[in-house]
Amino acid sequence: MPPRLHSVQCLHPGGLHRMAYAEWGERDNPEVVVCVHGLSRNGRDFDTLARALAATHRVICPDIVGRGLSDHLPDHRGYVFPQYVADCITLFARLDVERLSWVGTSMGGLIGMMIAAMVGHPISRLVINDVGPVIGREGIARIGQAVGTRTEFDSFEEGMAYVMQAAASFGPHTPEQWRLLSEHTVLPRDGKWKLHYDPRIGDATRAALADDRVGADLWPMWDRIRIPTLVLRGAQSDLLEEPVARAMTERGPKASLITYPGVGHAPALLQPEQVADVVSFINERRNPA
């Protein structure tokens, strides 16, 4: 069964924009999980995980502004973390729940960390997928160089081939899994097939890369987090380097760590063992490492 599709109005400096989200599971279930995607992805990346969690949870998978079915911002300089955090706080108000779990991949992990470091936040359990308080500059430079540089194709198959190449670091996947990673990412628009996101996100990312503070030390933020936390890492990740991941288990929330061999940035949470690890942690069945 497909998810229910909704949107919530959020505020940006020039007005209002819609943030779309997919909802799985019983709508009155007080046990809620919010799953947030990476920089150039969208909430439907979590379809497989959401189906697995929906038996016990209401699962919410937003498209962060500028991606998926969400509106684009009029000014690309608005594609920054304060905007993303503010939009998620608005989403929390719409959901009308006091506590929730968070699963965040890459950018989504950073958003989750920022919220979980705030006083009075609602997050009770936190899954951080392949990102940390210090970001590998090689990894973020690689991502920044690719985002928004090619977004239009002559066919879905051509677009899927691009996704397979661009996301090769997600690790080995079956043809069916690559199609799952592409069908909500390569969409028919204006007689072409286009990537789902605002290409100007690439401009915002490259402008951020010119700032020497990118990849800066966010350990003080991490050290304020005091909830059960699981860190997932691809063994070949160039964004979450191994010493940083190990240090995340020793300070702040003293997270549990799972590393997946043969995977770079970032585990796509499609493989059965990856899904099982997240479901187990969210359901509090995982013993601390």
Stockholm file with secondary structure:
# STOCKHOLM 1.0

chainA/1-289         MPPRLHSVQCLHPGGLHRMAYAEWGERDNPEVVVCVHGLSRNGRDFDTLARALAATHRVICPDIVGRGLSDHLPDHRGYVFPQYVADCITLFARLDVERLSWVGTSMGGLIGMMIAAMVGHPISRLVINDVGPVIGREGIARIGQAVGTRTEFDSFEEGMAYVMQAAASFGPHTPEQWRLLSEHTVLPRDGKWKLHYDPRIGDATRAALADDRVGADLWPMWDRIRIPTLVLRGAQSDLLEEPVARAMTERGPKASLITYPGVGHAPALLQPEQVADVVSFINERRNPA
#=GR chainA/1-289 SS CCCEEEEEEEEETTEEEEEEEEEESCTTCSCEEEEECCTTCCGGGGHHHHHHHTTTSEEEEECCTTSTTSCCCSSGGGCSHHHHHHHHHHHHHHHTCSCEEEEEETHHHHHHHHHHTSTTCCEEEEEEESCCSSCCHHHHHHHHHHTTTCCEESSHHHHHHHHHHHTGGGCCCCHHHHHHHHTTTEEEETTEEEESSCTHHHHHHHHHHTSTTTTCCCHHHHHTCCSCEEEEEETTCSSSCHHHHHHHTTSTTCCEEEEETTCCSCCCSCSHHHHHHHHHHHTTCCCCC
#=GC SS_cons         CCCEEEEEEEEETTEEEEEEEEEESCTTCSCEEEEECCTTCCGGGGHHHHHHHTTTSEEEEECCTTSTTSCCCSSGGGCSHHHHHHHHHHHHHHHTCSCEEEEEETHHHHHHHHHHTSTTCCEEEEEEESCCSSCCHHHHHHHHHHTTTCCEESSHHHHHHHHHHHTGGGCCCCHHHHHHHHTTTEEEETTEEEESSCTHHHHHHHHHHTSTTTTCCCHHHHHTCCSCEEEEEETTCSSSCHHHHHHHTTSTTCCEEEEETTCCSCCCSCSHHHHHHHHHHHTTCCCCC
//
